[in-house]
Amino acid sequence: MKRRFIAGAKCPKCNAMDRVVMLTTHDDEWIECIECDYTEKRPTHVEPQQPEQADDVGVIQFKPR
């Protein structure tokens, strides 16, 4: 198991700074907070997004001079 601290990362649960570590095995990744034992698994499968269909409406942006 590979273990790496993430510099500048803040725990989503306890807001502790520089206490989040990323753990990696051959088939899984997750983060843990060493302060409060919060864990979060990294998604293993991300659905590809379909491109949006173009419509007949155009967008015009006006920029101030």
PyMOL Python script that loads the backbone (N, CA, C, O; Angstrom):
from pymol import cmd

cmd.read_pdbstr("""\
ATOM      1  N   MET A   1       0.849  -1.165   0.000  1.00  0.00           N
ATOM      2  CA  MET A   1       0.000   0.000   0.000  1.00  0.00           C
ATOM      3  C   MET A   1       0.898   1.233   0.000  1.00  0.00           C
ATOM      4  O   MET A   1       1.834   1.332   0.794  1.00  0.00           O
ATOM      5  N   LYS A   2       0.606   2.160  -0.889  1.00  0.00           N
ATOM      6  CA  LYS A   2       1.360   3.394  -1.008  1.00  0.00           C
ATOM      7  C   LYS A   2       0.625   4.492  -0.261  1.00  0.00           C
ATOM      8  O   LYS A   2      -0.594   4.619  -0.381  1.00  0.00           O
ATOM      9  N   ARG A   3       1.357   5.287   0.509  1.00  0.00           N
ATOM     10  CA  ARG A   3       0.752   6.324   1.346  1.00  0.00           C
ATOM     11  C   ARG A   3       1.448   7.656   1.073  1.00  0.00           C
ATOM     12  O   ARG A   3       2.671   7.748   1.174  1.00  0.00           O
ATOM     13  N   ARG A   4       0.656   8.714   0.718  1.00  0.00           N
ATOM     14  CA  ARG A   4       1.225  10.028   0.416  1.00  0.00           C
ATOM     15  C   ARG A   4       0.403  11.122   1.096  1.00  0.00           C
ATOM     16  O   ARG A   4      -0.824  11.132   1.001  1.00  0.00           O
ATOM     17  N   PHE A   5       1.074  12.028   1.770  1.00  0.00           N
ATOM     18  CA  PHE A   5       0.385  13.185   2.323  1.00  0.00           C
ATOM     19  C   PHE A   5       0.110  14.177   1.209  1.00  0.00           C
ATOM     20  O   PHE A   5       0.918  14.331   0.293  1.00  0.00           O
ATOM     21  N   ILE A   6      -1.035  14.853   1.287  1.00  0.00           N
ATOM     22  CA  ILE A   6      -1.407  15.847   0.294  1.00  0.00           C
ATOM     23  C   ILE A   6      -1.176  17.214   0.916  1.00  0.00           C
ATOM     24  O   ILE A   6      -1.926  17.632   1.799  1.00  0.00           O
ATOM     25  N   ALA A   7      -0.138  17.914   0.459  1.00  0.00           N
ATOM     26  CA  ALA A   7       0.226  19.217   1.019  1.00  0.00           C
ATOM     27  C   ALA A   7      -0.854  20.249   0.734  1.00  0.00           C
ATOM     28  O   ALA A   7      -1.321  20.374  -0.398  1.00  0.00           O
ATOM     29  N   GLY A   8      -1.245  20.982   1.756  1.00  0.00           N
ATOM     30  CA  GLY A   8      -2.229  22.045   1.611  1.00  0.00           C
ATOM     31  C   GLY A   8      -3.667  21.570   1.591  1.00  0.00           C
ATOM     32  O   GLY A   8      -4.576  22.385   1.434  1.00  0.00           O
ATOM     33  N   ALA A   9      -3.901  20.276   1.746  1.00  0.00           N
ATOM     34  CA  ALA A   9      -5.266  19.744   1.724  1.00  0.00           C
ATOM     35  C   ALA A   9      -5.913  19.906   3.093  1.00  0.00           C
ATOM     36  O   ALA A   9      -5.262  19.770   4.129  1.00  0.00           O
ATOM     37  N   LYS A  10      -7.217  20.201   3.072  1.00  0.00           N
ATOM     38  CA  LYS A  10      -7.979  20.371   4.299  1.00  0.00           C
ATOM     39  C   LYS A  10      -9.029  19.283   4.379  1.00  0.00           C
ATOM     40  O   LYS A  10      -9.706  19.001   3.390  1.00  0.00           O
ATOM     41  N   CYS A  11      -9.174  18.666   5.545  1.00  0.00           N
ATOM     42  CA  CYS A  11     -10.156  17.601   5.738  1.00  0.00           C
ATOM     43  C   CYS A  11     -11.564  18.170   5.597  1.00  0.00           C
ATOM     44  O   CYS A  11     -11.867  19.200   6.199  1.00  0.00           O
ATOM     45  N   PRO A  12     -12.437  17.520   4.811  1.00  0.00           N
ATOM     46  CA  PRO A  12     -13.809  18.001   4.652  1.00  0.00           C
ATOM     47  C   PRO A  12     -14.641  17.893   5.936  1.00  0.00           C
ATOM     48  O   PRO A  12     -15.627  18.613   6.096  1.00  0.00           O
ATOM     49  N   LYS A  13     -14.252  17.006   6.842  1.00  0.00           N
ATOM     50  CA  LYS A  13     -15.038  16.797   8.060  1.00  0.00           C
ATOM     51  C   LYS A  13     -14.585  17.702   9.210  1.00  0.00           C
ATOM     52  O   LYS A  13     -15.405  18.410   9.796  1.00  0.00           O
ATOM     53  N   CYS A  14     -13.285  17.686   9.538  1.00  0.00           N
ATOM     54  CA  CYS A  14     -12.812  18.430  10.713  1.00  0.00           C
ATOM     55  C   CYS A  14     -12.023  19.689  10.346  1.00  0.00           C
ATOM     56  O   CYS A  14     -11.608  20.427  11.240  1.00  0.00           O
ATOM     57  N   ASN A  15     -11.805  19.951   9.060  1.00  0.00           N
ATOM     58  CA  ASN A  15     -11.083  21.116   8.550  1.00  0.00           C
ATOM     59  C   ASN A  15      -9.629  21.181   9.007  1.00  0.00           C
ATOM     60  O   ASN A  15      -9.038  22.261   8.998  1.00  0.00           O
ATOM     61  N   ALA A  16      -9.040  20.063   9.406  1.00  0.00           N
ATOM     62  CA  ALA A  16      -7.633  20.039   9.795  1.00  0.00           C
ATOM     63  C   ALA A  16      -6.774  20.172   8.538  1.00  0.00           C
ATOM     64  O   ALA A  16      -7.009  19.491   7.540  1.00  0.00           O
ATOM     65  N   MET A  17      -5.782  21.051   8.597  1.00  0.00           N
ATOM     66  CA  MET A  17      -4.911  21.313   7.462  1.00  0.00           C
ATOM     67  C   MET A  17      -3.711  20.373   7.488  1.00  0.00           C
ATOM     68  O   MET A  17      -3.153  20.109   8.553  1.00  0.00           O
ATOM     69  N   ASP A  18      -3.316  19.873   6.334  1.00  0.00           N
ATOM     70  CA  ASP A  18      -2.148  18.999   6.160  1.00  0.00           C
ATOM     71  C   ASP A  18      -2.239  17.709   6.965  1.00  0.00           C
ATOM     72  O   ASP A  18      -1.219  17.209   7.438  1.00  0.00           O
ATOM     73  N   ARG A  19      -3.439  17.163   7.130  1.00  0.00           N
ATOM     74  CA  ARG A  19      -3.628  15.897   7.830  1.00  0.00           C
ATOM     75  C   ARG A  19      -4.271  14.849   6.928  1.00  0.00           C
ATOM     76  O   ARG A  19      -4.660  13.779   7.395  1.00  0.00           O
ATOM     77  N   VAL A  20      -4.382  15.155   5.640  1.00  0.00           N
ATOM     78  CA  VAL A  20      -5.030  14.244   4.692  1.00  0.00           C
ATOM     79  C   VAL A  20      -3.956  13.448   3.966  1.00  0.00           C
ATOM     80  O   VAL A  20      -2.986  14.006   3.453  1.00  0.00           O
ATOM     81  N   VAL A  21      -4.146  12.142   3.934  1.00  0.00           N
ATOM     82  CA  VAL A  21      -3.206  11.244   3.269  1.00  0.00           C
ATOM     83  C   VAL A  21      -3.959  10.461   2.196  1.00  0.00           C
ATOM     84  O   VAL A  21      -5.109  10.070   2.394  1.00  0.00           O
ATOM     85  N   MET A  22      -3.297  10.236   1.051  1.00  0.00           N
ATOM     86  CA  MET A  22      -3.886   9.441  -0.015  1.00  0.00           C
ATOM     87  C   MET A  22      -3.275   8.046   0.036  1.00  0.00           C
ATOM     88  O   MET A  22      -2.054   7.888   0.046  1.00  0.00           O
ATOM     89  N   LEU A  23      -4.131   7.050   0.069  1.00  0.00           N
ATOM     90  CA  LEU A  23      -3.699   5.657   0.112  1.00  0.00           C
ATOM     91  C   LEU A  23      -4.021   5.005  -1.223  1.00  0.00           C
ATOM     92  O   LEU A  23      -5.111   5.184  -1.766  1.00  0.00           O
ATOM     93  N   THR A  24      -3.068   4.249  -1.745  1.00  0.00           N
ATOM     94  CA  THR A  24      -3.228   3.612  -3.047  1.00  0.00           C
ATOM     95  C   THR A  24      -2.828   2.148  -2.948  1.00  0.00           C
ATOM     96  O   THR A  24      -1.760   1.816  -2.434  1.00  0.00           O
ATOM     97  N   THR A  25      -3.699   1.278  -3.448  1.00  0.00           N
ATOM     98  CA  THR A  25      -3.358  -0.127  -3.610  1.00  0.00           C
ATOM     99  C   THR A  25      -3.361  -0.420  -5.107  1.00  0.00           C
ATOM    100  O   THR A  25      -3.554   0.490  -5.914  1.00  0.00           O
ATOM    101  N   HIS A  26      -3.152  -1.654  -5.478  1.00  0.00           N
ATOM    102  CA  HIS A  26      -3.093  -1.985  -6.904  1.00  0.00           C
ATOM    103  C   HIS A  26      -4.421  -1.771  -7.635  1.00  0.00           C
ATOM    104  O   HIS A  26      -4.423  -1.639  -8.859  1.00  0.00           O
ATOM    105  N   ASP A  27      -5.545  -1.733  -6.922  1.00  0.00           N
ATOM    106  CA  ASP A  27      -6.836  -1.566  -7.589  1.00  0.00           C
ATOM    107  C   ASP A  27      -7.767  -0.542  -6.941  1.00  0.00           C
ATOM    108  O   ASP A  27      -8.937  -0.468  -7.315  1.00  0.00           O
ATOM    109  N   ASP A  28      -7.288   0.243  -5.990  1.00  0.00           N
ATOM    110  CA  ASP A  28      -8.166   1.174  -5.290  1.00  0.00           C
ATOM    111  C   ASP A  28      -7.394   2.389  -4.803  1.00  0.00           C
ATOM    112  O   ASP A  28      -6.194   2.302  -4.542  1.00  0.00           O
ATOM    113  N   GLU A  29      -8.083   3.536  -4.679  1.00  0.00           N
ATOM    114  CA  GLU A  29      -7.504   4.764  -4.132  1.00  0.00           C
ATOM    115  C   GLU A  29      -8.518   5.405  -3.203  1.00  0.00           C
ATOM    116  O   GLU A  29      -9.716   5.382  -3.484  1.00  0.00           O
ATOM    117  N   TRP A  30      -8.056   5.975  -2.102  1.00  0.00           N
ATOM    118  CA  TRP A  30      -8.929   6.696  -1.192  1.00  0.00           C
ATOM    119  C   TRP A  30      -8.096   7.663  -0.371  1.00  0.00           C
ATOM    120  O   TRP A  30      -6.870   7.565  -0.332  1.00  0.00           O
ATOM    121  N   ILE A  31      -8.781   8.609   0.292  1.00  0.00           N
ATOM    122  CA  ILE A  31      -8.101   9.545   1.175  1.00  0.00           C
ATOM    123  C   ILE A  31      -8.564   9.296   2.605  1.00  0.00           C
ATOM    124  O   ILE A  31      -9.679   8.831   2.841  1.00  0.00           O
ATOM    125  N   GLU A  32      -7.692   9.612   3.547  1.00  0.00           N
ATOM    126  CA  GLU A  32      -8.023   9.501   4.965  1.00  0.00           C
ATOM    127  C   GLU A  32      -7.463  10.710   5.693  1.00  0.00           C
ATOM    128  O   GLU A  32      -6.413  11.238   5.327  1.00  0.00           O
ATOM    129  N   CYS A  33      -8.170  11.141   6.724  1.00  0.00           N
ATOM    130  CA  CYS A  33      -7.678  12.186   7.612  1.00  0.00           C
ATOM    131  C   CYS A  33      -7.087  11.481   8.829  1.00  0.00           C
ATOM    132  O   CYS A  33      -7.753  10.654   9.450  1.00  0.00           O
ATOM    133  N   ILE A  34      -5.844  11.802   9.173  1.00  0.00           N
ATOM    134  CA  ILE A  34      -5.221  11.145  10.317  1.00  0.00           C
ATOM    135  C   ILE A  34      -5.642  11.788  11.632  1.00  0.00           C
ATOM    136  O   ILE A  34      -5.309  11.284  12.704  1.00  0.00           O
ATOM    137  N   GLU A  35      -6.372  12.900  11.554  1.00  0.00           N
ATOM    138  CA  GLU A  35      -6.852  13.589  12.752  1.00  0.00           C
ATOM    139  C   GLU A  35      -8.188  13.022  13.231  1.00  0.00           C
ATOM    140  O   GLU A  35      -8.356  12.742  14.418  1.00  0.00           O
ATOM    141  N   CYS A  36      -9.142  12.853  12.302  1.00  0.00           N
ATOM    142  CA  CYS A  36     -10.498  12.437  12.708  1.00  0.00           C
ATOM    143  C   CYS A  36     -10.942  11.108  12.089  1.00  0.00           C
ATOM    144  O   CYS A  36     -12.085  10.699  12.296  1.00  0.00           O
ATOM    145  N   ASP A  37     -10.084  10.431  11.345  1.00  0.00           N
ATOM    146  CA  ASP A  37     -10.376   9.138  10.700  1.00  0.00           C
ATOM    147  C   ASP A  37     -11.439   9.216   9.601  1.00  0.00           C
ATOM    148  O   ASP A  37     -12.082   8.210   9.299  1.00  0.00           O
ATOM    149  N   TYR A  38     -11.632  10.389   9.000  1.00  0.00           N
ATOM    150  CA  TYR A  38     -12.527  10.535   7.852  1.00  0.00           C
ATOM    151  C   TYR A  38     -11.928   9.788   6.663  1.00  0.00           C
ATOM    152  O   TYR A  38     -10.720   9.862   6.438  1.00  0.00           O
ATOM    153  N   THR A  39     -12.745   9.074   5.904  1.00  0.00           N
ATOM    154  CA  THR A  39     -12.288   8.394   4.694  1.00  0.00           C
ATOM    155  C   THR A  39     -13.236   8.697   3.543  1.00  0.00           C
ATOM    156  O   THR A  39     -14.435   8.896   3.736  1.00  0.00           O
ATOM    157  N   GLU A  40     -12.673   8.727   2.347  1.00  0.00           N
ATOM    158  CA  GLU A  40     -13.472   8.938   1.140  1.00  0.00           C
ATOM    159  C   GLU A  40     -12.820   8.168   0.010  1.00  0.00           C
ATOM    160  O   GLU A  40     -11.636   8.352  -0.276  1.00  0.00           O
ATOM    161  N   LYS A  41     -13.600   7.297  -0.639  1.00  0.00           N
ATOM    162  CA  LYS A  41     -13.079   6.515  -1.761  1.00  0.00           C
ATOM    163  C   LYS A  41     -13.115   7.347  -3.026  1.00  0.00           C
ATOM    164  O   LYS A  41     -14.015   8.163  -3.224  1.00  0.00           O
ATOM    165  N   ARG A  42     -12.139   7.135  -3.871  1.00  0.00           N
ATOM    166  CA  ARG A  42     -12.087   7.803  -5.158  1.00  0.00           C
ATOM    167  C   ARG A  42     -12.972   7.028  -6.125  1.00  0.00           C
ATOM    168  O   ARG A  42     -12.924   5.798  -6.149  1.00  0.00           O
ATOM    169  N   PRO A  43     -13.773   7.720  -6.917  1.00  0.00           N
ATOM    170  CA  PRO A  43     -14.619   6.992  -7.879  1.00  0.00           C
ATOM    171  C   PRO A  43     -13.761   6.187  -8.848  1.00  0.00           C
ATOM    172  O   PRO A  43     -12.746   6.673  -9.348  1.00  0.00           O
ATOM    173  N   THR A  44     -14.173   4.970  -9.100  1.00  0.00           N
ATOM    174  CA  THR A  44     -13.396   4.109  -9.984  1.00  0.00           C
ATOM    175  C   THR A  44     -13.859   4.186 -11.429  1.00  0.00           C
ATOM    176  O   THR A  44     -13.094   3.881 -12.344  1.00  0.00           O
ATOM    177  N   HIS A  45     -15.100   4.589 -11.641  1.00  0.00           N
ATOM    178  CA  HIS A  45     -15.616   4.653 -13.007  1.00  0.00           C
ATOM    179  C   HIS A  45     -16.353   5.974 -13.200  1.00  0.00           C
ATOM    180  O   HIS A  45     -17.301   6.277 -12.476  1.00  0.00           O
ATOM    181  N   VAL A  46     -15.919   6.743 -14.164  1.00  0.00           N
ATOM    182  CA  VAL A  46     -16.551   8.019 -14.474  1.00  0.00           C
ATOM    183  C   VAL A  46     -17.252   7.889 -15.815  1.00  0.00           C
ATOM    184  O   VAL A  46     -16.653   7.495 -16.816  1.00  0.00           O
ATOM    185  N   GLU A  47     -18.531   8.227 -15.813  1.00  0.00           N
ATOM    186  CA  GLU A  47     -19.316   8.168 -17.044  1.00  0.00           C
ATOM    187  C   GLU A  47     -18.873   9.274 -17.998  1.00  0.00           C
ATOM    188  O   GLU A  47     -18.782  10.431 -17.588  1.00  0.00           O
ATOM    189  N   PRO A  48     -18.596   8.948 -19.261  1.00  0.00           N
ATOM    190  CA  PRO A  48     -18.248  10.006 -20.225  1.00  0.00           C
ATOM    191  C   PRO A  48     -19.464  10.888 -20.494  1.00  0.00           C
ATOM    192  O   PRO A  48     -20.584  10.397 -20.641  1.00  0.00           O
ATOM    193  N   GLN A  49     -19.228  12.180 -20.555  1.00  0.00           N
ATOM    194  CA  GLN A  49     -20.327  13.106 -20.799  1.00  0.00           C
ATOM    195  C   GLN A  49     -20.585  13.210 -22.297  1.00  0.00           C
ATOM    196  O   GLN A  49     -19.661  13.264 -23.108  1.00  0.00           O
ATOM    197  N   GLN A  50     -21.866  13.236 -22.634  1.00  0.00           N
ATOM    198  CA  GLN A  50     -22.249  13.388 -24.027  1.00  0.00           C
ATOM    199  C   GLN A  50     -22.205  14.866 -24.395  1.00  0.00           C
ATOM    200  O   GLN A  50     -22.669  15.700 -23.618  1.00  0.00           O
ATOM    201  N   PRO A  51     -21.663  15.210 -25.550  1.00  0.00           N
ATOM    202  CA  PRO A  51     -21.665  16.624 -25.954  1.00  0.00           C
ATOM    203  C   PRO A  51     -23.093  17.101 -26.169  1.00  0.00           C
ATOM    204  O   PRO A  51     -23.940  16.368 -26.680  1.00  0.00           O
ATOM    205  N   GLU A  52     -23.343  18.338 -25.772  1.00  0.00           N
ATOM    206  CA  GLU A  52     -24.689  18.898 -25.932  1.00  0.00           C
ATOM    207  C   GLU A  52     -24.950  19.175 -27.403  1.00  0.00           C
ATOM    208  O   GLU A  52     -24.045  19.526 -28.161  1.00  0.00           O
ATOM    209  N   GLN A  53     -26.204  19.008 -27.784  1.00  0.00           N
ATOM    210  CA  GLN A  53     -26.606  19.277 -29.155  1.00  0.00           C
ATOM    211  C   GLN A  53     -26.687  20.787 -29.368  1.00  0.00           C
ATOM    212  O   GLN A  53     -27.227  21.516 -28.536  1.00  0.00           O
ATOM    213  N   ALA A  54     -26.149  21.234 -30.478  1.00  0.00           N
ATOM    214  CA  ALA A  54     -26.202  22.662 -30.807  1.00  0.00           C
ATOM    215  C   ALA A  54     -27.647  23.056 -31.115  1.00  0.00           C
ATOM    216  O   ALA A  54     -28.396  22.282 -31.712  1.00  0.00           O
ATOM    217  N   ASP A  55     -28.023  24.247 -30.707  1.00  0.00           N
ATOM    218  CA  ASP A  55     -29.355  24.744 -31.021  1.00  0.00           C
ATOM    219  C   ASP A  55     -29.229  25.957 -31.939  1.00  0.00           C
ATOM    220  O   ASP A  55     -28.127  26.334 -32.336  1.00  0.00           O
ATOM    221  N   ASP A  56     -30.364  26.561 -32.270  1.00  0.00           N
ATOM    222  CA  ASP A  56     -30.373  27.697 -33.190  1.00  0.00           C
ATOM    223  C   ASP A  56     -30.131  29.029 -32.492  1.00  0.00           C
ATOM    224  O   ASP A  56     -30.071  30.065 -33.154  1.00  0.00           O
ATOM    225  N   VAL A  57     -29.991  29.022 -31.182  1.00  0.00           N
ATOM    226  CA  VAL A  57     -29.810  30.255 -30.434  1.00  0.00           C
ATOM    227  C   VAL A  57     -28.321  30.486 -30.224  1.00  0.00           C
ATOM    228  O   VAL A  57     -27.614  29.594 -29.756  1.00  0.00           O
ATOM    229  N   GLY A  58     -27.839  31.677 -30.567  1.00  0.00           N
ATOM    230  CA  GLY A  58     -26.435  32.029 -30.367  1.00  0.00           C
ATOM    231  C   GLY A  58     -26.292  32.917 -29.143  1.00  0.00           C
ATOM    232  O   GLY A  58     -27.248  33.576 -28.735  1.00  0.00           O
ATOM    233  N   VAL A  59     -25.141  32.937 -28.576  1.00  0.00           N
ATOM    234  CA  VAL A  59     -24.870  33.772 -27.413  1.00  0.00           C
ATOM    235  C   VAL A  59     -23.923  34.872 -27.833  1.00  0.00           C
ATOM    236  O   VAL A  59     -22.877  34.616 -28.429  1.00  0.00           O
ATOM    237  N   ILE A  60     -24.300  36.109 -27.515  1.00  0.00           N
ATOM    238  CA  ILE A  60     -23.471  37.273 -27.823  1.00  0.00           C
ATOM    239  C   ILE A  60     -23.055  37.908 -26.513  1.00  0.00           C
ATOM    240  O   ILE A  60     -23.893  38.174 -25.652  1.00  0.00           O
ATOM    241  N   GLN A  61     -21.762  38.151 -26.361  1.00  0.00           N
ATOM    242  CA  GLN A  61     -21.275  38.801 -25.148  1.00  0.00           C
ATOM    243  C   GLN A  61     -20.772  40.187 -25.533  1.00  0.00           C
ATOM    244  O   GLN A  61     -19.973  40.340 -26.457  1.00  0.00           O
ATOM    245  N   PHE A  62     -21.254  41.195 -24.808  1.00  0.00           N
ATOM    246  CA  PHE A  62     -20.809  42.548 -25.012  1.00  0.00           C
ATOM    247  C   PHE A  62     -19.739  42.877 -23.984  1.00  0.00           C
ATOM    248  O   PHE A  62     -19.910  42.621 -22.792  1.00  0.00           O
ATOM    249  N   LYS A  63     -18.637  43.446 -24.453  1.00  0.00           N
ATOM    250  CA  LYS A  63     -17.555  43.810 -23.550  1.00  0.00           C
ATOM    251  C   LYS A  63     -17.500  45.338 -23.447  1.00  0.00           C
ATOM    252  O   LYS A  63     -17.583  46.034 -24.459  1.00  0.00           O
ATOM    253  N   PRO A  64     -17.360  45.861 -22.213  1.00  0.00           N
ATOM    254  CA  PRO A  64     -17.282  47.318 -22.058  1.00  0.00           C
ATOM    255  C   PRO A  64     -15.969  47.842 -22.651  1.00  0.00           C
ATOM    256  O   PRO A  64     -14.960  47.139 -22.702  1.00  0.00           O
ATOM    257  N   ARG A  65     -16.021  49.098 -23.094  1.00  0.00           N
ATOM    258  CA  ARG A  65     -14.812  49.699 -23.687  1.00  0.00           C
ATOM    259  C   ARG A  65     -13.885  50.192 -22.636  1.00  0.00           C
ATOM    260  O   ARG A  65     -12.822  50.725 -22.952  1.00  0.00           O
TER     261      ARG A  65
END
""", "prot")
cmd.dss("prot")
cmd.show_as("cartoon", "prot")
cmd.util.cbc("prot")
cmd.orient("prot")
